[in-house]
Amino acid sequence: MRRHILTAIAISVCAAACVTQATSQALVETDNMPPDTIRYLDMEREFFVIGGDTVHLRFAQTETPRHGPLTEQDFIEVAKELGVEVAAIKAVVDIEAGRSHRGFWTEGKPILNFDMSIYRQMANRHKINLGKYTKSHPIVFARPNTARYGSQQAAVQARFDQAATIDSVTAIEGTFWGMFQIGGFNWRLCGTSSPQEFYRLMSRSERDQLELFGEFITRSGLLPALRAKKWSAFARGYNGPSYASRGYHRRLAESYQRHKR
């Protein structure tokens, strides 16, 4: 995350004078954050110890906010960088997000697929005993309650949000994200430095989701297959060994032809 250096210096200088007020703010905010998130923020130096007190500093961002749906120009620019056809990328979007090509279900909230099986695998990897939370976090372990939350995605969001209070990294890694439905456990292959950065970019814009897809297929070795329109090879790597039983490769080919025309 880019930060204004001068802003950081100025805040650090005045922080000691405002330590009582800043400490109070830090305590309120940290009380509401999962422990793993606090550790990450401390590594990013948003929490400082000044005179024995912990101070939470916020820094101005220099990056330009991104909003709105993908444009044709977005597809053209990223396709050119990857050396693939726009129609090939749109074919993947058709299969993963549908012809609406939506990456968000509401402002700032990407399309989510919380996968309980993957979530449990990630919990085991992080040595988290989910059995301790079945009663205190029932939404996590139940099917999405559409009637209660008003829509499928709102119900999935509630499930993810509650899982994040157990451990945010495990929740991110156990979920498939955005219009390309990339598993959060692939955050390194998407070129991000942490699960939190992956979450931030997935939640920022559809252009970010498209760029993360580009990084993912490049780093995972799937780019040559997409360039050559080798649909079975791409489908096997992107969707798993059971792709054929779902006709994933055939649907990709058909979608590509439709966009090509």
RANOR-V803602 format. One record per run of one state. SS is the DSSP state (helix for helix, strand for strand, loop for the rest). FROM is the first residue (numbers start at 1). LEN is the number of residues. If there is no record, write none. Layout:
BEGIN
ss: {SS & SS}
from: {FROM & FROM}
len: {LEN & LEN}
END
This chain:
BEGIN
ss: {loop & strand & loop & helix & loop & helix & loop & helix & loop & strand & loop & strand & loop & strand & loop & helix & loop & helix & loop & strand & loop & strand & loop & strand & loop & helix & loop & helix & loop & helix & loop & helix & loop & helix & loop & helix & loop & strand & loop & strand & helix & loop & helix & loop & helix & loop & helix & loop & helix & loop & helix & loop & helix & loop}
from: {1 & 3 & 4 & 5 & 16 & 19 & 32 & 35 & 44 & 47 & 51 & 53 & 57 & 61 & 62 & 72 & 83 & 86 & 98 & 104 & 107 & 109 & 111 & 112 & 115 & 116 & 126 & 130 & 134 & 138 & 142 & 146 & 150 & 152 & 167 & 168 & 174 & 175 & 178 & 182 & 184 & 187 & 195 & 203 & 206 & 220 & 223 & 228 & 231 & 240 & 244 & 247 & 248 & 261}
len: {2 & 1 & 1 & 11 & 3 & 13 & 3 & 9 & 3 & 4 & 2 & 4 & 4 & 1 & 10 & 11 & 3 & 12 & 6 & 3 & 2 & 2 & 1 & 3 & 1 & 10 & 4 & 4 & 4 & 4 & 4 & 4 & 2 & 15 & 1 & 6 & 1 & 3 & 4 & 2 & 3 & 8 & 8 & 3 & 14 & 3 & 5 & 3 & 9 & 4 & 3 & 1 & 13 & 1}
END
